[in-house]
Amino acid sequence: MVPVACVTAFILVMNAGISMLLAQWQRPETVSFDMTGTVNNFMAQVAGRHLSDGEVKATTARFNIVLNAALTDWQRHHGAIILVAPAVVSGARDITADVQAEVANRMAEGDSHE
């Protein structure tokens, strides 16, 4: 009777351990992105270029497409949940610099990677 109880207890402990590992392995990472700062930086750059209204509208529309595509691609590639910075108190990795660099590259290339 004792060996059966020991084997049963061992199996239960192993199942619990495996379940915990699988739960952690499948849990997506939560990261933060400073959307406000990114948009403000873009607007400051556009304001300094003395563009016409039409050019500002076209550049802004393109920036929005590129930013959305960069965030979507980052999320798909990393399997993470992206939250805007004000929604995060602490503990989430900040991906702002990575995404801003990708947006800058795409804007310079003239490609949104849609």
Secondary structure, 3 states (H helix, E strand, C coil): CHHHHHHHHHHHHHHHHHHHHHHHHHCCCEEEECHHHHHHHHHHHHHCCCCCHHHHHHHHHHHHHHHHHHHHHHHHHHCCEEEEHHHCCCCCEECHHHHHHHHHHHHHHCCCCC
